[in-house]
Each structure stands twice: as C-alpha cells, then as structure tokens.
Amino acid sequence: MTDPISFNKPLGPSSPQRGVADKAERKAAVSLFEANSAEASAQAVKAKSASAARDEVVLSNVAQIAKDQPAYDKAKVDSIKQAIKDGQYPLDARRIAENFHALEKMIRG
C-alpha cells in the first residue's frame, strides 16, 4: 500500500533511519521550493522593469503646440496693458471696492 500524498512511500511504521531520511528529503524539497520561488520573483521583477522601460508617451503635433502655448490670450493681455499705460482702460472704483470688501470678509471669516 502507498502513501496517498506521495504515491511512492510505503505506509506503516518506519525505521528511525527512514525518519531522518524523510526529514532530509523534506528539508531539501523546501530549500528547492524557496530557491525556485526566489528565482521566479527575480525574473518577474526583471520582466516588469523591462516592460516599464519600453513604455513611452508620444504627443501629437496639436497636443505639443497646445502645451507650448500659454494658458491665456496673450494678445488680449497685451492690449489691456497698453490701455492701462495710455490711461484708456476703464476702471470702476465701486466694483474694485466691492471686490476688496468681499476678499476682506473671506480672510477674516
């Protein structure tokens, strides 16, 4: 009759020498398993880093142009600057004061 787990060892009482041999076999099997697990982990890390090294992002021309341009209308800002220099920009003192008052309320809570 054989062991239902290993299918090759006889069941029944074993000699003390067999017990030592079984321990040695188990220890060797565990060592082999740990070595294989460590090697598999190392290979997985290498494969993951190799695939990550190949990833890249390529922007289309339109995206690159949009990225290079400022997020505001430069021509409008320049025209407002020039109007302020020339004294032509209309300022509403009441509106400015109301905005400052609203900011003060937010700051003081």
TARAPE-V422704 format. One record per pair of residues at least 24 apart in sequence whose ideal C-beta (glycine too) atoms are under 7 Angstrom apart, sorted by sequence separation. I is the first residue (numbers start at 1). J is the second residue. D is the distance in Angstrom with one decimal. If there is no record, write none. Layout:
# TARAPE-V422704
I|J|D  I|J|D
This chain:
# TARAPE-V422704
none
